[in-house]
Amino acid sequence: MKIGLITDSIDDGSAGVGTYARGLASALPEVSSSNITFVHRREHEFYRGRPELVFPSWGSKFARKQILLPHVLNAAGFDLVHETFHFPPFFGRGRFFKVMTIHDMTPFVLPRQTMDVRNWLWHRLLVPPLARRADHVLTDSDHSRQDIIRVLGLPPERVSVAHLAADSSFHPRCPEEVDRLRARYQLPERFLLFVGTIEPRKNLVRLIRAYERASARIGDVGLVLAGGLGWRYRPVLRAVRRSPVRERIRLLGRVPEEELPVLYSAALALVFPSLYEGFGLPPLESMQCGCPVLTSNNSSLPEVVGDAALTVDARDETGLALAIERICNDETLRAALREKGVRRAERFTWRRCAEATVAAYERALAA
């Protein structure tokens, strides 16, 4: 069978979606006997030595994806095409089986104010009809699967789960590496870490307020926010600027991926109070690095961390402040979470993700 795997998000350097596409694309050829070609828009070092099909990147994104690309895919003779993001080329007449990945249902289950209006509108308009045209839909977690079935009305047998994984580079780093990174970024000796895009869904204004409430009872523990600026980031910057403990809060911007494992290893704990996640890679990466995790008890996050993290209601500022105090002041708790986290992370591998993906392909063909 000839499979076309659309991996634009690798070219774009997207954070979570790009990590998924890269991890799946690396593992899929190892578990599938099919002929797999990576379909994308522009040159990237990832594709060197791998079968690829580069399609034109001119014109509007919608016209290119929905009018031009189906002709390119038909001409290539693919038996099955798998789009790794939410907007597959399925409006055109494709002579191939259609599989798409929907990572989460944020635009459908959270208020519009949590997303850029244009992104929100594209998802609301295009994802439902595209999902109905797909022969099978993949998603990152059981929670997202239930949301997709409920919101989009898809038959349960047409939606499968392929849990994500963290890259093998995420593992505890030695004290020398940690010291070099701490010096480079001028980080405090003890700090709580957030990793992710600076946007409303990540609940950072509430995190900052909870940290302020806890600050008098956690000693000299700082708060470090690592991530690129997304949509509506200004309230977060304003909250930092106006904070009475602003000298203890650091904004690092987006940290290079090769430095993230060291950053996790340097942190006292990861604090990830997101309002909704289709999977949530930072908690998994953190656990794999031996860094204790404090995260939300909503959406897919309990499914990822199990009993290996301290969980809290993301909308409860008082509860979040108390959890921050607890994880900062209880070394026995942190040691237990470190041990449990490493074991929990072993359940998630890209090979297992690829095997679940191949199973979804077989269900699409059988249907």
ChimeraX attribute file (.defattr): number of C-alpha atoms within 10 A of each C-alpha:
attribute: neighborCount
match mode: 1-to-1
recipient: residues
	/A:1	10
	/A:2	16
	/A:3	21
	/A:4	24
	/A:5	25
	/A:6	24
	/A:7	24
	/A:8	21
	/A:9	20
	/A:10	24
	/A:11	17
	/A:12	14
	/A:13	12
	/A:14	13
	/A:15	17
	/A:16	17
	/A:17	18
	/A:18	19
	/A:19	19
	/A:20	27
	/A:21	20
	/A:22	18
	/A:23	21
	/A:24	25
	/A:25	24
	/A:26	15
	/A:27	17
	/A:28	22
	/A:29	15
	/A:30	11
	/A:31	13
	/A:32	15
	/A:33	11
	/A:34	12
	/A:35	13
	/A:36	21
	/A:37	22
	/A:38	18
	/A:39	24
	/A:40	23
	/A:41	18
	/A:42	14
	/A:43	11
	/A:44	12
	/A:45	8
	/A:46	12
	/A:47	17
	/A:48	9
	/A:49	7
	/A:50	12
	/A:51	12
	/A:52	17
	/A:53	18
	/A:54	13
	/A:55	16
	/A:56	13
	/A:57	12
	/A:58	9
	/A:59	10
	/A:60	8
	/A:61	10
	/A:62	11
	/A:63	12
	/A:64	16
	/A:65	20
	/A:66	17
	/A:67	16
	/A:68	16
	/A:69	20
	/A:70	22
	/A:71	15
	/A:72	17
	/A:73	21
	/A:74	15
	/A:75	11
	/A:76	14
	/A:77	13
	/A:78	21
	/A:79	18
	/A:80	22
	/A:81	29
	/A:82	26
	/A:83	23
	/A:84	26
	/A:85	18
	/A:86	18
	/A:87	20
	/A:88	26
	/A:89	26
	/A:90	25
	/A:91	16
	/A:92	14
	/A:93	12
	/A:94	20
	/A:95	16
	/A:96	20
	/A:97	19
	/A:98	24
	/A:99	26
	/A:100	27
	/A:101	24
	/A:102	21
	/A:103	23
	/A:104	23
	/A:105	22
	/A:106	20
	/A:107	19
	/A:108	15
	/A:109	11
	/A:110	13
	/A:111	11
	/A:112	14
	/A:113	13
	/A:114	18
	/A:115	19
	/A:116	15
	/A:117	13
	/A:118	9
	/A:119	11
	/A:120	17
	/A:121	14
	/A:122	13
	/A:123	17
	/A:124	14
	/A:125	10
	/A:126	14
	/A:127	18
	/A:128	16
	/A:129	13
	/A:130	17
	/A:131	26
	/A:132	16
	/A:133	17
	/A:134	20
	/A:135	21
	/A:136	26
	/A:137	29
	/A:138	26
	/A:139	26
	/A:140	24
	/A:141	25
	/A:142	19
	/A:143	21
	/A:144	25
	/A:145	25
	/A:146	15
	/A:147	19
	/A:148	25
	/A:149	15
	/A:150	12
	/A:151	13
	/A:152	16
	/A:153	12
	/A:154	18
	/A:155	12
	/A:156	13
	/A:157	13
	/A:158	19
	/A:159	26
	/A:160	22
	/A:161	19
	/A:162	23
	/A:163	24
	/A:164	26
	/A:165	27
	/A:166	23
	/A:167	18
	/A:168	12
	/A:169	16
	/A:170	22
	/A:171	20
	/A:172	20
	/A:173	17
	/A:174	11
	/A:175	12
	/A:176	9
	/A:177	15
	/A:178	20
	/A:179	15
	/A:180	12
	/A:181	17
	/A:182	17
	/A:183	10
	/A:184	9
	/A:185	11
	/A:186	11
	/A:187	20
	/A:188	19
	/A:189	13
	/A:190	16
	/A:191	21
	/A:192	26
	/A:193	24
	/A:194	26
	/A:195	25
	/A:196	22
	/A:197	21
	/A:198	26
	/A:199	22
	/A:200	22
	/A:201	20
	/A:202	21
	/A:203	19
	/A:204	26
	/A:205	18
	/A:206	21
	/A:207	25
	/A:208	21
	/A:209	19
	/A:210	21
	/A:211	27
	/A:212	19
	/A:213	18
	/A:214	20
	/A:215	20
	/A:216	12
	/A:217	15
	/A:218	15
	/A:219	12
	/A:220	13
	/A:221	21
	/A:222	23
	/A:223	29
	/A:224	23
	/A:225	20
	/A:226	20
	/A:227	19
	/A:228	18
	/A:229	16
	/A:230	14
	/A:231	16
	/A:232	16
	/A:233	16
	/A:234	14
	/A:235	14
	/A:236	20
	/A:237	16
	/A:238	11
	/A:239	16
	/A:240	21
	/A:241	13
	/A:242	10
	/A:243	16
	/A:244	12
	/A:245	17
	/A:246	15
	/A:247	11
	/A:248	18
	/A:249	21
	/A:250	19
	/A:251	15
	/A:252	14
	/A:253	16
	/A:254	17
	/A:255	14
	/A:256	9
	/A:257	12
	/A:258	10
	/A:259	14
	/A:260	21
	/A:261	25
	/A:262	24
	/A:263	26
	/A:264	30
	/A:265	25
	/A:266	28
	/A:267	27
	/A:268	22
	/A:269	26
	/A:270	27
	/A:271	30
	/A:272	25
	/A:273	25
	/A:274	23
	/A:275	22
	/A:276	22
	/A:277	22
	/A:278	22
	/A:279	26
	/A:280	25
	/A:281	20
	/A:282	20
	/A:283	28
	/A:284	27
	/A:285	25
	/A:286	31
	/A:287	32
	/A:288	31
	/A:289	26
	/A:290	29
	/A:291	31
	/A:292	32
	/A:293	28
	/A:294	27
	/A:295	25
	/A:296	24
	/A:297	20
	/A:298	19
	/A:299	21
	/A:300	21
	/A:301	27
	/A:302	19
	/A:303	16
	/A:304	23
	/A:305	23
	/A:306	13
	/A:307	13
	/A:308	22
	/A:309	28
	/A:310	22
	/A:311	23
	/A:312	20
	/A:313	16
	/A:314	22
	/A:315	16
	/A:316	12
	/A:317	18
	/A:318	17
	/A:319	15
	/A:320	27
	/A:321	21
	/A:322	17
	/A:323	21
	/A:324	25
	/A:325	20
	/A:326	18
	/A:327	23
	/A:328	21
	/A:329	15
	/A:330	10
	/A:331	12
	/A:332	10
	/A:333	15
	/A:334	22
	/A:335	14
	/A:336	13
	/A:337	25
	/A:338	23
	/A:339	16
	/A:340	20
	/A:341	27
	/A:342	22
	/A:343	14
	/A:344	20
	/A:345	22
	/A:346	13
	/A:347	11
	/A:348	18
	/A:349	18
	/A:350	23
	/A:351	19
	/A:352	19
	/A:353	22
	/A:354	24
	/A:355	18
	/A:356	18
	/A:357	26
	/A:358	18
	/A:359	15
	/A:360	23
	/A:361	23
	/A:362	12
	/A:363	16
	/A:364	20
	/A:365	14
	/A:366	8
	/A:367	10
